[in-house]
């Protein structure tokens, strides 16, 4: 925010009250210029309108989990420490991961694991989970998945060839977290909202951390940057209401080796950016 002095403002939105509390501490020196709201980024247009903003210069969507969330056993996002199967960004949300794991029919649970975790052994895992119900803790679930996949038990990541070995339960945990928080549905709605909110020359930057998110962002950016075929008999004009952007980077920006060494959790990050031209 230093570059936007003296009058630039920031609207920060997050469903997690703990993340907002930390942000308030980090941004306290900017006073009323930093406006923080507990809400989904699906509400960005409504919140901007409430502030009297007709357009903004930039929007950043950081879709990753924070270290604070991952390292808190009570949140249930990680199997590195035992904790309840929660996984809600908003602790007041209606459903937890435990609700899905213990209540969904086996076929629905398997479909969820395949759709959101791209887990090829989803049916075997779903059947193993159903046999073990009730499943309450993160370590318990991780060990059930590891056994179902024929992998080693235990939750510690091991090193192989200088890279972190992916634990067998990683995709299952990803799938449950995405489903609990309806992350992909929110992203699909937020991308066009962010583009609508940008003023001419404004930029939208999105940081993704897995292929499902990146695929949605990539396709949304492409669809909004397509231009109808040129008609030589009539100077082309964009259809009324059509929003046009241009890709700032044709390929995603990924972290450098030194960045990954400082923060291994950033290794899967991809940054895509578009600029509004109309």
N, C-alpha and C positions, 0 to 999 in steps of 0.2 A: 504493500500500500504506500510505501514511501514515494514511489514514482508518481502517484496520483495526488500528491499534496498540492494545494491545501484543502481542496474541496471534494476530492474523489471519495466515493462511498463503496462499501462492500456489503453485499447481502450474502450471508452464509446460512446454509440450510442443512440440517441433518436430523434423522429420526432418533438418534441416540443421545439422550440427555447428558451422558457422561462425556461424550465427544464434544458437545457444545460447551460444557463447563470448562474443559481443557482449552478450547478455542477462546473462550472469554478471557482466560488468564493470558494466553499467548498474544491476544490482540488488545489487551487492556489499554495500552499506551495510545491507541488510536481513538479512544473515547467513542463518541456517538457516530463516528464515521464507519464503524464496524457494527453492522446490524445482524444479529444472530437469531434464528428462528428454528424451533423444533417442528419440522415438517418434512415431508417427502419432497424431492426436487420436482415431482410432478406438479407441485403447487407454485413453481417459480413465477409463472405469469401473474397469478393472483396476488402473490406477495409483492411483486414489483409494482403492480397497479395500486396496491394499498399504500405504497410509498410515493406514488405519483410519478413513477418512472414509465415513460413511453417506450424507451429503448435503452439497451445497455451496450457497453463497449466490448465486453467479453464475458464468457461463461466457461467455467471449468467444472467438469464432472470427474471426480476421482472415485472410481468404483471399488477400490480395494478396501479390505479390512485394515484397521489400524493395529499397531503392535499392542496398544492398550487393550483392545478387544480380544486379541488372540491370547494374550498373556494372563487374562483374568479367568481363572477356572470357573467362576460362578456364571460366566456368560455362555459357556458350553460350545464355543466355536472351535476349539482345538482338542485333540486327544493327547496332547503332550502332558497335560495335567488332568486328573480326574475331576469331573464336575457334572452338574445336571445337564440333560439334553435340552437346552433352551434355544440358543441361536437367534433370538429376536434382536433386531437393531433397536426397536422400541420396546422396552420392558412391559409396556401396557398392551402390546399386540395380542391378537386373539388366540393364536395357536403357536405352540412350541414344537421343536423337533421331536420331543417325546410323544406329543399327540399324534404326529404323523407316523412315527415308528410303531406305535402300539395300537393305533386304531384303524389305519388304512387296510383294506383288503390286500391280500398278497399281490394280486395282479396290478392293482393301482400303485402299490409301493414300488413294484418292479418297474412299471412304466415311468414313475417319477425319477428313479435312480438312472434309468437309461436316458431320459429326456434332458435332465438338468446336470447329470454327472458324466454322461457319455460312457456309462459303466456297461461293458459288454457282458458281464456276468450278473446282471441285475436280477434275473429271476432266481438264480441260485442264492444270491445274497438275501433277497426278500424272503425266500422260504426259510433260510437259516434264522433270520430275525424273527419271523413269526413263531418258530419253534421255541425261541428263547424268551418270548414275551412273559412278563413285562421287562422292557429294557429301559433303564433309568439313567445310566451314567455314560459319559463319553468313552472312558476306557473299556467298559463292558461292550459297547457297540463296536469299537475299533477291533476288539479281539474276535467278536463274532464274525465281522467282515473278513478279517485276516484268515480265520479258519475256513470260511466258506470259499475263499479264493485259493486255498491251499498254500497260503504264505506263512511266514514266521509270525508267531504271536509276539505281543509286546508292541509298544508304541514309539520307541525311540527310532529316529531316523539314522540310517547308517550311511557311510560314505562309500562311493564306488566310482573309481576313475576320476576322482576330484570333484564329483558332483553329488548332490544330495539324492539318495535313493527315495523314490516316492513310496510312501506307506500304502498298503493295499486299501486302506479305508479312506484315503484322500478324496476320491471321487464321490464316495457315498456322503461324506460330510459336506462337500461342495453342493451336491444335489439337494440335501435337506435344508441347508442354509438358504439357497436360492428360492426354494419352494416356500419356506417359512416367511420370507420377506418379500415374496413376489418380485424379485429383483429384475428379471428380464422383462416382465410386463411394464414395470415402472420405467425401465430404460427405453423401451419402445415408445412410450408416451412422452418421455422427457426430451428426447432428441428433437422432434419437430417443434416442441414448445420452446426450446432454447433457441432454435434457428429463427422462429417468429419474433422472439424477444430481442434479437440482435439488431442494432442499427447498421446502416451501410458501412462497410469496413470493419465491423465487429467480428470477433473470432470466437469460435467454439472449440475447446480442446477437451478431449476425453481420454482418460487413462483407464485402460482395461487390464485385467489380470488372468483371463482365461479365454479360450477360443469362442465360447458361446457369446460372451459380451462383445468381443472384437468383431465377430461376424455380423452382429446386429448393427454396430457402429459403422462398419465398412459399407454395408448395403444401404444404410440410411444416408450416408454422405454421398454415395454414388447416385442414389435416386434424386437427391436434391441438387446435384450438380449436373444432371443431364440437361442438354439443350435440344429442343426439337430440330428436326432437319431443316436446313435453310431452303427457303423457297425463293428462287431467283426472280420470280414475278411479283413478289411482295416483300418489302423489307420486313425482316422478322421482328416481331414484338412478343415479349413473353406474355402468355395468357394472363388475364387479370387475376390477381391473387396468388400467382405462382411465385414461390420463393426460390431464388437461385443463389447457390454458394459455389465457391471454387475450392478445390483441394489445395491446402498449403503444402502438405507432404504426401506424395503419391504412395510411399511406403511408410509403415509406422516407424516412429522413432523408438528405439529400444535402449536399455541402459548399457553403459560401457562396462568393461570388465572391472575397472576400479570402483565403479558405483556398486556393482554386485558384491564385490569383496567387502565393502563397507556395510551393505544392507542386502544380505542374501534373499530376503523376501521380495526384493524388487526384480528378481531375475526374469519373471514372466511378464513384466509390465510392458504395455505398448501404448504409445501416444499418437493419436490422430487429431488433425486440426483442419478446420475449414474456415473460410472467410466469406462473409456475406457481401455479395456484390450488387444486390438489388433489393 
